[in-house]
Amino acid sequence: MFRISRIVCVAMNFLLAATTTDAAEIKMLASPAVKAALEDLVPLFEKSSGHKVTIEYGTAAALRDAIEKGAAFDVAVLNNNVIETLLKQNKLTTRTDLARSGTGVAVRKGTLKPDIATVESFKATLLAANSIAFVEQGATGVYLKGLFERLGIADALKPKIRPIPGTTSAAHVVAEGGAELGITQVSEILPYPGAELAGLLPPDIRLYTGFAAALGPAAAQPEATRNLIAFMTTLAAATVWRDRGLEPTTTQN
């Protein structure tokens, strides 16, 4: 409670120092990997600023496609690769780094955590599992499919893979008993009480995904949106990022 109260206090001080604008409605497009953090940060921003933020979540591929086709939005919070691609196409402007998340393995709460400390033990765990869930169209899924090929286990794992929609967390599927293992961002595992983090991928194949915010080139509320982005890089916001399984990459007082 003290931590949240302190964050609210810092948020209010930060926003009072920002340029005052009329109440605005900000539209955000965001990756599910940052959903838990945004669910904490956005209400604090709204309470302090008087602005309203609506968020549409989707896979990197789906949101990139929507932006390329001219979707109306003020700010996008996506993985760094997609942000860079869209910046080069002039579909986004003014990138601000926010945080990064490691990829981990989720198991159902109360079950034995598998050995994934080394590449060989990780391979053995996957081969022994009855089922494995991950989002194939997401950035993690693309990496995993290439990784399984490199490890020589892609064919053996095909019958075990449980592909899931981009708006569903692999940890949720595991918590509900839909798969034995789930592989996804740590930030998408921690919010589910029915799932537990078995650990990050082994050091030799570990994957970190960075996330950044960028303005839409035709943002309807540019000033309010810049205030929102600035708030997400404060030291107070950094506490929320960490609590939700992400490492903040940019902070300001």
N, C-alpha and C positions, 0 to 999 in steps of 0.2 A: 504493500500500500504506500509506504514511504517512497519507493522508487517511482511509482506512477505519479504520485503527487509532485515529486521533484521534476519529472519530465513535463508535466502540465505547466508548472511554474516557469521552467526554462522556455517552453514553447510560447507562452504568453509574452514573456519578455522579448523573445526573438521577434515575434510578429508585431508587437507594438513598435519595435524599432524599424520595421519595414515600412515601405511607402503605403499609405492608407489607400485602399481602393473600395469601390462599392462591392457589395456581395456579388460573387460570381459563381457560376456553375462550371466546374472544370471536368472535362472528360479525359479519363486515363485508360490506356490499353496496357495490360500488364501480364507478365508470366505468372503462372500458378506458383512458381518457386518462391516468389516474394509475397504471396497472399497473406500468410500469417503475420508478417511484419507490417504490411500495409493495413491490416485490420486493426492494429494497435495505433499506428502512426496517423492514419487519415482522420479518425475521429478527434484526435488531439488537435490536428491542424484545423479541422472544421470548427471545433469549439472555440479555438483561440482567434480565428480569423473571420468567422462568419461566412466563409465560402462553403460551397457544397462540392464534393468530389464524387463522381460516379465512375465505377471501374468495370471494365470488361476484361475478363481473363481468357486466355487461349494459348495454344502452343505457339512456339516461335514461328513455325511455318505458317500457321493460320493467320496470325496477326501481321506478319510480314506481307502476306498476300493481300490482306485487307488494306494495309497502308499503301501498297503499290497500286491498288485499284482506286485509291482516292478517298478512303474512309475519313470521316470528320472526327478529329480528336485534338486535344490540347497537348498531351504529353504521353510518351510511351516509355515503359520501364521493361526492358527486354535484355536478353543476353548480349554481351559485347559484340559477338560476331554479327548478329542481326542488326544491331545499332550501326555498326560500321558500314555494313552493306547499304543500309537505307540512307546514311549520311552521304555516301558517294553518289547516290541517285537523287540527291537533294529532296528526299522525302522526309528528312528530319534535319533539325539544326541544333546547335549548342548542346553537345554531349556533356553530361556530368556523371562521373563514376560514383556508384553508391555502395555496393557490397559484393561479396563473392560467397559461394556455397560449395562445399565438397559433396561428392557423390558417395552415398552410403548404401548399406544393405539393411533392410527392415525385416524383422521377424515378428510373429505374433507374441504379444506380451505373455510372459510366463513360460515360454518354450525355451529350450536350450539354445544359446547363441552359438552359431557355427564358427569354425576357425576360418578366418579370412585374412590372417596376418601376412601371408605370403602369396605370391602368384600361384604357386602350386597348390596350396591349401584352398585358395579361392576357387581354382578350377575344380578341385575335388568336391568342394561344397556344392557348386553348381551342378556337377554331374550326378551327385547323390540326391539332389532335391527333386521332389515330385512335380513342382510347378514354380515358375518364376514370372513375376509381373513387372512390366515397365512400359512406358509410353514410347512406342516405336517412332512416332513422328517428332518427338521432342529432341532437343540437343543431346540429352543423355542417351536416349534410345539410339540415335545415329552413331554416337561413340561406341555404345555397347555392341552393336551389330558388327562394327569393324573390329572391335576388340575380340569378340568371339571367333571371328575368322582368323585373326592373328594367333590366337591361342590354340587353334585347331580343334575347337569344340562346337563350332556353329551347327553342324549337321546333327550332332548328338543332342543338342539343346532344343532343336526345332519343336519336338513334340511337347516339351515342357513349357514353352513360352506362352504366357497369357497376355496378349496385347490388350491395352486399355485405352480409352479415349483421353485426349490431352487435358480435359478438364477434371479428370479423376486421378487421385494420387495412388501410386503403387502401394503406399503404406496403408491407405484406406482399404484397398483390396485385401491386403494381408490381415489387417485387423478384423475384417469381416469373414475371414476363412477362405477367401477366393484364391489364394496362392500361398505357398509355403515361404517364398522369399520375394521381396520387392526391392528393386534397385532404382533409386531416385535421389534427388537432392536431399541432404540432411534437413534442410528447411521445410521439406515436405513430409518428413517422417515425424519430427518432434510434436506437431500439433495433434496427432492421433493417439489418444490414451490406450487404445487397444493394440498398438504396435510399439516396438522398441527398436532402437538403433543397435545393430550388431557391431557396427564399426564402419569406418571409411574403407574404400577400396585399398588394396595393398599399395605401399609407397611407389613401387615401380610402374604401376598402371593407374595411379591416382588421378582423378579428374576434378578440377575446380572450374566452376563456371562463374564468370563475372557478370554483374548486372549494372546497367547504367540507365539514366533518364535522359531523354532528349525531347525538345519541343517539336510540335508539328509545325510545318512551314506556314500553315494557314490557321494557327491557333486562334480561337475566338477570344481567349482570355490570357494573353501572354504575360501580363504583369502578375496576376494572381498565380499563374502557373509557375513563374520563376520563384515566387515566394514559397510555393509548395516544395519545389525542388531544393531550394536553399534550406528549408526546414528539415528535409530528409537527410541533409549532410551535417546537421548540428551534432555536438557531443551528446546531447540528450537523446537524439534519435539513434546514435551509435549503440546506446544501451539496449534499445529495442531490437536492432538488427542482431546483436549478439545473443540476446535471449531467445530469438527465433531461429538460431542455427546458422546465421550468416556472419561473415567478417566484414565490418565496414571498411571501405577503401578510401573514403574522403570524408574528413570532418572539419568543421569550423566552430569557433566559439559561439 
